[in-house]
């Protein structure tokens, strides 16, 4: 029978079921029943026949477990067989509350396997069984957060709010905020293509906390609009709602309970895992209770306070918040070293993880590193640059050693860009210089002046070519001069010394001017071409309009390919300093903190 089921011999199995009504209760090796084997082998039709052949009198046979304690529903949940799971639940609802040998419910198995629809269906039915009030529910909450099934996680938290601070109800339990801080849950807009960022910002989503119970209506799966951007926005919105819910529960704790809640540890984990949203939210809650804990608490792994941890892991938003928040930064944050003897400048001098640099183009990577190092240098005492860590290295030495390879990559990228752009610019110069002496319509043989310079027409339907001709001359001149400026700027880049400090201001400025001039040159060249076509074809719009539209494609391509890089380069070169206290961002953070603290004090007895 086992062989017949595995090979999908349906009729042979059907005959056996007909001759033995209790065939579903027969166990084989490893304690598996025929139904276990059918689900494992993916034989859905056989599994359906076995389930349908079970009447209410012997439905308890569906509870049979294999040697590992797995029922047939556990198998179906782990395999994602939705139709089989529905039939099993209809026959015997008690299967939902039967854990396997590892004390894991079917809904948890489905979640671990990443089957969203299966998990959602089993969750709705398991919730009605009332077996998610304790450890099973809390463990499912952890699984849902880890697998980013945030709609189920949010509903669980609203159904059982104690899960937000479950550690106080059960000793030795890992706090849910720590699990959340170890799971990258939020969308990083800077890692999206620039056109996706605009769509992402304009997209509006609505978080329905009860939608998970309504057969998928309004749930994450049902709210999708055939666009990945909508999914990202919705996931981010639900994750933020979970974060706010947990933080509201933490804010109701007293100081000792808050320390025991694992929130401080979660802050460090969020910083290390690149989740500034969670780190800042918890930091606000910490500051409400006791501001000094922001600076006195250190990470046990490396003995760094929160600010030093943010600097070491390139968490600019967290570092900005802490720096702009604390008026005693000079004594509480700056004068600190970790267990390796590194001061803040040593930490800032280390190379950022490759994942943080992948979304930055070319030489801007090294510029970003220099910008961060110089920003931290600006908030520490001058003598910090001469202090040595336990390896005998100063911050500058650490920076040079860590970024040696990145310097070579940046130098090679800049040289190739300059060489390629110089070739393009030189070609444009050659063409536009020649065009200046071969103008449309030619020159008068007697005077040598261009024919269209002062030409008029008697026709009322054909406009005078004088104005278009002047536009052609101006466009040609602009293209020629812009291309010449671009070539000279790129030649200056090729002649640079490529020292570290050159990549901070000098080379980026030359790149911005060179690439911008090249863009202006190409755009003016296209305008000159279209105007020359207009003059020669004398109002034949049926050919002028299509060709003019086609001439805009090179400009569009140039913008799409290089404008994100130019914007990024311009922002890092001329943007405000990272730790500028006068920026509006600091005021927003401070206002948010003091308002929330005022509300918190009003609620406290």
C-alpha positions in Angstrom: 0.0 0.0 0.0 2.8 2.4 0.8 4.4 1.8 -2.6 1.0 2.3 -4.3 0.4 5.6 -2.6 3.9 6.9 -3.3 3.6 6.1 -7.0 0.1 7.6 -7.2 -1.7 4.4 -8.1 -5.1 5.8 -7.3 -7.3 2.9 -8.2 -5.2 0.4 -6.3 -5.5 2.6 -3.2 -9.2 3.1 -3.8 -9.8 -0.6 -3.9 -7.9 -1.0 -0.6 -9.9 1.8 1.0 -13.1 0.2 -0.1 -12.1 -3.2 1.3 -10.8 -1.7 4.6 -12.8 1.2 5.9 -10.2 1.7 8.7 -7.3 1.9 6.2 -6.6 5.4 7.3 -5.6 4.2 10.8 -3.1 1.6 9.5 0.4 2.7 10.4 3.7 1.9 8.6 7.3 2.5 9.5 8.1 5.7 11.3 4.5 5.6 12.5 3.2 7.2 9.3 -0.4 6.5 8.1 -1.5 6.2 4.5 -2.5 9.9 4.8 0.9 10.9 6.0 2.5 9.1 3.1 0.1 10.6 0.5 0.8 14.2 1.7 4.5 13.6 1.8 4.5 12.2 -1.8 2.4 15.1 -3.0 -0.5 12.7 -4.1 -3.3 15.2 -3.4 -6.1 13.0 -5.0 -5.2 10.1 -2.8 -5.1 12.3 0.3 -8.5 13.7 -0.6 -9.9 10.2 -1.0 -8.6 9.1 2.4 -10.0 12.2 4.1 -13.4 12.0 2.4 -13.6 8.3 3.3 -13.3 9.2 7.0 -16.7 9.7 8.6 -17.5 11.4 11.9 -17.3 8.2 13.8 -13.7 7.5 13.0 -12.5 11.1 12.5 -10.3 10.6 15.6 -8.0 8.5 13.3 -6.9 11.8 11.8 -5.2 12.5 15.1 -2.7 9.7 14.6 0.9 11.0 14.9 4.1 9.7 13.3 7.2 9.0 15.4 8.0 12.7 15.6 4.6 13.6 16.8 3.3 15.1 13.5 -0.3 14.7 12.5 -1.5 14.8 8.9 -2.4 18.5 9.4 1.2 19.2 10.4 2.3 17.6 7.2 -0.2 19.6 5.1 0.8 22.8 6.9 4.5 22.3 6.3 3.9 21.4 2.6 1.5 24.2 1.9 -1.3 22.0 0.7 -4.2 24.4 1.4 -7.0 22.2 0.1 -5.9 19.2 2.1 -5.6 21.4 5.3 -9.2 22.7 4.8 -10.6 19.2 4.4 -8.8 18.0 7.5 -10.0 20.9 9.6 -13.5 20.4 8.4 -13.4 16.8 9.5 -11.6 17.4 12.8 -11.1 20.9 14.2 -9.1 19.5 17.1 -6.1 18.9 14.8 -5.4 22.7 15.0 -4.5 22.4 18.7 -2.4 19.3 18.5 1.4 20.1 18.6 4.1 17.8 17.2 6.9 16.3 19.2 8.7 19.6 19.3 5.6 21.2 20.8 4.9 23.2 17.6 1.4 23.7 16.3 0.5 23.3 12.6 0.1 27.1 12.2 3.7 27.6 13.4 4.9 24.9 11.0 3.2 26.7 8.1 4.8 30.0 9.2 8.3 28.5 9.5 7.9 27.1 6.0 6.9 30.6 4.7 3.4 29.6 3.4 1.6 32.9 3.9 -1.9 31.9 2.8 -1.7 28.7 4.7 -0.5 30.5 7.9 -3.3 33.0 7.6 -6.0 30.4 7.2 -4.7 28.2 10.0 -4.3 31.3 12.2 -7.9 32.3 11.8 -9.1 28.8 12.8 -6.6 28.3 15.5 -7.5 31.6 17.1 -11.1 30.4 17.4 -9.9 27.3 19.2 -8.4 29.6 22.0 -5.0 27.9 22.1 -2.9 30.9 21.3 -3.2 32.7 24.6 0.1 31.5 26.0 3.4 30.2 24.7 2.0 28.9 21.4 0.7 32.4 20.6 3.9 34.1 21.6 6.0 31.7 19.7 3.8 32.2 16.6 4.3 36.0 17.1 8.1 35.5 16.9 7.8 33.3 13.9 5.5 35.8 12.1 7.9 38.7 12.8 10.9 36.7 11.6 9.1 35.7 8.4 7.7 39.2 8.0 4.1 38.2 8.1 3.3 41.4 9.9 -0.4 41.5 9.5 -0.8 38.3 11.6 1.7 39.6 14.1 -0.2 42.9 14.5 -3.5 41.1 15.0 -1.9 38.8 17.6 -0.6 41.8 19.5 -4.0 43.4 19.5 -5.6 40.1 20.6 -3.1 39.5 23.3 -1.4 42.8 24.3 0.6 41.1 27.0 2.8 39.5 24.3 4.5 43.0 23.9 6.0 42.6 27.3 5.6 38.8 27.7 8.9 38.5 29.5 7.3 39.6 32.7 4.7 36.9 32.5 7.1 34.1 31.8 10.7 33.9 33.1 13.5 33.4 30.6 11.4 34.4 27.6 13.1 36.4 24.8 11.4 39.8 24.6 9.5 40.4 21.4 11.2 43.8 20.9 14.5 42.0 20.7 13.2 39.7 17.9 11.8 42.7 16.1 15.2 44.5 16.4 17.0 41.6 14.8 14.7 41.5 11.8 15.2 44.1 9.0 11.6 45.1 8.8 11.5 48.6 7.2 12.1 49.8 3.6 15.3 51.7 2.9 14.2 54.3 0.3 17.8 55.1 -0.7 18.1 51.5 -2.0 15.2 52.0 -4.4 15.7 53.4 -7.9 15.0 57.1 -7.9 11.8 56.8 -9.9 10.6 54.1 -7.5 11.2 56.5 -4.6 8.8 59.0 -6.0 6.1 56.3 -6.6 6.8 54.9 -3.1 6.3 58.3 -1.4 3.1 59.0 -3.3 1.6 55.5 -2.6 -1.1 55.5 0.1 -1.9 52.4 2.1 -4.4 51.6 4.9 -3.6 49.2 7.7 -6.6 47.2 8.7 -5.9 45.6 12.0 -8.8 43.1 11.8 -8.5 42.2 8.1 -6.6 39.0 8.8 -9.8 37.3 10.1 -12.0 38.1 7.1 -10.9 35.3 4.7 -8.1 37.4 3.4 -10.2 40.4 2.6 -8.1 43.5 3.3 -5.1 41.3 4.3 -1.7 41.7 2.8 -2.4 39.1 0.2 -5.7 40.7 -0.8 -4.6 44.3 -0.7 -1.9 43.8 -3.3 -2.3 45.9 -6.4 0.0 44.0 -8.8 2.8 46.2 -7.8 5.8 45.5 -5.7 6.0 49.1 -4.5 2.5 48.8 -2.9 3.6 45.6 -1.1 6.7 47.3 0.2 4.7 50.3 1.4 2.1 48.1 3.1 4.7 46.0 4.8 6.5 49.0 6.1 3.3 50.6 7.4 2.3 47.5 9.3 5.8 47.1 10.7 5.7 50.6 12.0 2.3 50.0 13.6 3.8 47.0 15.4 6.8 49.1 16.6 4.5 51.8 18.0 2.3 49.2 19.7 5.3 47.6 21.5 6.8 50.9 22.5 3.5 52.1 24.0 3.4 49.0 26.2 7.0 49.6 27.2 6.3 53.2 28.1 3.9 52.0 30.8 6.7 50.2 32.7 8.6 51.7 35.6 12.4 52.2 35.3 13.4 48.8 36.8 10.9 46.9 34.7 12.0 48.8 31.6 15.6 47.8 32.1 14.6 44.2 32.6 12.4 44.2 29.5 15.3 43.9 27.1 14.5 47.2 25.5 18.1 48.6 25.9 19.6 45.5 24.5 17.1 45.7 21.6 18.4 49.3 20.9 21.9 48.0 20.4 20.7 45.2 18.2 18.6 47.5 16.1 21.7 49.8 15.6 23.9 46.8 14.6 21.2 45.4 12.2 20.6 48.8 10.5 17.1 49.5 11.8 17.3 53.1 13.0 13.5 53.4 13.3 13.4 50.9 16.3 16.6 52.3 17.8 15.2 55.9 17.9 11.8 54.8 19.2 13.2 52.9 22.1 15.8 55.7 22.8 12.9 58.1 23.2 11.2 55.7 25.7 14.5 55.4 27.6 14.9 59.1 27.7 11.4 59.5 29.1 12.3 57.4 32.1 15.9 58.4 32.7 18.0 60.4 30.2 21.3 59.3 31.7 20.7 55.7 30.6 21.2 56.8 27.0 24.8 57.4 27.8 25.7 55.1 30.7 24.4 51.9 29.2 27.0 50.1 27.1 26.9 47.1 24.8 28.5 44.1 26.6 30.1 42.8 23.4 32.4 45.8 22.8 31.7 48.2 25.7 30.4 51.0 23.5 27.6 53.3 24.4 24.7 54.0 22.0 26.3 56.9 20.2 29.6 55.0 19.7 27.7 52.0 18.5 25.8 54.2 16.0 29.1 55.7 14.7 30.7 52.3 14.4 27.8 50.8 12.4 27.2 53.9 10.2 23.7 54.6 11.6 23.5 58.3 10.7 19.9 58.8 11.8 20.6 57.4 15.3 23.8 59.3 15.7 22.0 62.5 14.5 19.2 62.0 17.0 21.6 61.3 20.0 23.9 64.2 19.1 21.1 66.7 18.6 19.3 65.5 21.7 21.9 65.6 24.5 23.2 69.0 25.7 26.0 67.3 27.6 27.4 65.5 24.6 31.0 66.7 25.2 31.2 64.9 28.5 28.9 62.0 28.1 29.5 60.8 24.5 32.7 62.1 23.1 35.1 60.9 25.9 34.6 57.2 25.5 36.6 54.2 24.3 35.7 50.6 23.6 37.5 47.5 24.8 40.0 47.8 21.9 41.0 51.3 22.9 39.2 52.9 19.9 37.8 56.4 20.4 34.9 57.8 18.3 37.3 58.8 15.5 38.8 55.3 15.3 35.3 53.9 14.9 34.4 56.4 12.2 37.6 55.6 10.3 36.7 51.9 9.8 35.3 50.9 6.4 31.6 50.6 6.2 30.0 47.2 5.4 29.9 46.5 1.7 26.1 46.3 1.9 26.0 50.0 2.9 28.1 51.0 0.0 26.5 49.0 -2.8 23.8 51.6 -3.4 26.3 54.4 -3.8 27.9 54.9 -7.3 31.6 55.1 -8.2 33.8 57.6 -6.4 30.9 58.7 -4.3 31.6 55.7 -2.1 34.9 57.0 -0.9 33.4 60.5 -0.6 30.7 59.1 1.6 33.3 57.5 3.8 35.4 60.8 4.0 32.2 62.8 4.8 31.4 60.5 7.7 35.0 60.6 9.0 35.2 64.4 8.8 31.8 64.8 10.4 32.8 62.8 13.5 36.2 64.6 13.5 34.2 67.9 13.8 32.5 66.9 17.1 35.5 65.5 18.9 38.5 67.3 20.5 41.4 67.9 18.2 43.8 65.7 20.1 41.6 62.6 19.3 43.2 62.4 15.9 46.5 61.7 17.6 45.3 59.1 20.1 46.3 55.5 19.5 44.3 52.4 20.1 45.7 49.2 21.6 47.2 48.3 18.2 49.1 51.6 18.1 47.1 53.1 15.3 45.8 56.7 15.1 42.4 57.3 13.5 44.0 58.6 10.3 46.1 55.5 10.0 43.1 53.3 10.5 41.2 55.2 7.8 44.1 54.9 5.3 44.6 51.2 6.0 40.8 50.4 5.8 40.2 52.4 2.6 43.2 51.6 0.5 41.4 49.2 -1.8 38.4 51.6 -2.0 40.8 54.5 -3.0 42.1 52.4 -5.9 38.6 51.5 -7.1 37.6 55.2 -6.9 40.7 56.3 -8.8 40.1 53.8 -11.5 36.4 54.7 -11.8 37.2 58.4 -12.0 39.9 58.0 -14.7 37.7 55.8 -16.9 34.8 58.2 -16.5 37.0 61.2 -17.4 38.6 59.4 -20.4 35.2 58.3 -21.8 33.7 61.7 -21.3 36.7 63.4 -22.9 36.2 61.4 -26.0 32.5 62.3 -26.2 33.2 66.0 -25.5 35.9 66.1 -28.1 33.6 64.6 -30.7 31.0 67.1 -30.0 33.5 70.0 -30.2 34.6 68.7 -33.7 31.1 68.5 -35.0 29.8 71.7 -33.6 32.9 73.7 -34.7 32.4 72.4 -38.3 28.6 73.1 -38.2 29.3 76.7 -37.4 30.8 77.2 -40.9 28.3 75.0 -42.8 25.1 76.6 -41.7 21.7 75.6 -43.1 21.0 77.2 -46.5 24.7 78.0 -47.0 26.3 81.5 -47.5 25.7 84.2 -50.0 28.3 83.9 -52.8 28.7 87.7 -53.1 28.8 88.8 -49.4 29.7 85.6 -47.7 27.0 86.1 -45.1 24.6 83.2 -44.3 21.5 83.3 -46.6 19.0 82.9 -43.7 20.6 85.6 -41.6 18.2 88.4 -42.8 15.9 86.5 -45.1 12.2 87.2 -45.2 9.3 85.5 -46.9 6.2 86.7 -48.7 4.1 83.7 -47.7 1.8 84.1 -44.7 1.9 80.3 -44.0 5.7 79.9 -43.9 7.4 81.8 -41.1 10.6 83.7 -41.6 13.7 81.6 -41.0 15.7 84.4 -39.4 14.6 83.6 -35.8 15.1 79.8 -36.1 18.5 80.6 -37.7 19.5 82.7 -34.7 18.4 79.9 -32.3 20.5 77.5 -34.3 23.6 79.7 -34.0 23.0 80.2 -30.3 22.5 76.4 -29.7 25.6 75.6 -31.7 27.7 78.1 -29.7 26.3 76.8 -26.3 27.0 73.2 -27.3 30.6 74.1 -28.4 31.5 76.1 -25.3 29.9 73.6 -22.9 31.7 70.7 -24.6 35.0 72.6 -24.4 34.4 73.3 -20.7 33.6 69.7 -20.1 36.7 68.4 -21.9 38.9 70.9 -20.0 37.4 69.8 -16.7 37.9 66.2 -17.4 41.5 66.8 -18.4 41.9 68.5 -15.0 40.5 65.4 -13.4 43.0 63.2 -15.3 45.8 65.4 -14.1 44.8 65.3 -10.4 46.9 63.6 -7.8 44.0 61.3 -6.4 44.8 61.8 -2.7 42.2 61.0 -0.1 41.3 64.6 0.5 40.8 65.2 -3.3 37.8 62.8 -3.2 36.1 64.9 -0.6 35.6 68.2 -2.5 38.0 68.8 -5.4 37.2 65.8 -7.6 33.5 65.7 -6.9 33.1 69.4 -7.9 35.1 68.8 -11.1 32.9 65.7 -11.9 29.7 67.7 -11.3 30.8 70.6 -13.5 32.2 68.2 -16.2 29.1 65.9 -16.4 26.7 68.9 -16.2 28.5 70.7 -19.0 28.5 67.6 -21.1 24.7 67.3 -20.6 24.2 70.9 -21.6 26.3 70.3 -24.7 24.3 67.3 -25.8 21.0 69.1 -25.1 22.1 72.1 -27.1 23.4 69.9 -29.9 19.9 68.3 -30.2 18.3 71.7 -30.2 20.6 72.8 -33.0 19.8 69.7 -35.0 16.0 70.2 -34.6 16.2 73.9 -35.6 18.3 73.1 -38.6 15.7 70.5 -39.7 12.9 73.0 -39.2 14.7 75.6 -41.4 15.4 73.2 -44.2 12.0 71.5 -44.3 10.1 74.8 -44.4 7.1 73.9 -42.2 6.7 70.2 -43.1 5.4 69.3 -39.6 4.6 65.7 -40.5 8.3 64.9 -40.5 9.6 67.7 -38.2 7.5 66.7 -35.1 8.4 63.0 -35.1 12.1 63.7 -35.6 12.1 66.3 -32.9 10.5 63.9 -30.4 13.2 61.3 -31.3 15.9 63.9 -30.7 14.7 64.1 -27.1 15.5 60.5 -26.4 19.3 61.0 -25.9 18.5 63.7 -23.3 16.0 61.5 -21.5 18.5 58.6 -21.4 21.2 60.9 -20.1 18.9 62.1 -17.3 17.8 58.6 -16.3 21.3 57.3 -16.2 23.3 60.1 -14.6 20.9 62.4 -12.8 20.7 60.1 -9.7 24.4 60.0 -9.5 24.7 63.8 -9.9 22.1 64.4 -7.3 23.8 62.1 -4.9 27.2 63.7 -5.6 25.8 67.2 -5.2 24.1 66.3 -1.9 27.3 64.9 -0.4 29.4 67.7 -1.7 27.3 70.7 -0.9 24.8 69.3 1.6 24.6 70.3 5.3 27.0 68.8 7.8 25.7 65.5 9.3 25.9 66.9 12.9 24.6 70.4 12.3 22.6 71.2 15.4 20.7 74.0 13.5 19.0 71.6 11.1 15.3 71.2 11.4 15.7 67.5 12.0 17.1 68.1 15.5 14.2 70.3 16.4 11.7 67.7 15.1 13.4 65.0 17.3 13.5 67.3 20.3 9.9 68.4 20.0 8.8 64.9 19.5 10.6 63.8 22.6 9.4 66.5 24.9 5.8 66.3 23.8 5.9 62.5 24.3 7.5 62.9 27.7 4.9 65.5 28.8 2.1 63.0 27.8 3.9 60.2 29.6 4.2 62.3 32.8 0.5 63.2 32.7 -0.4 59.5 32.6 1.9 58.5 35.5 0.4 58.6 39.0 
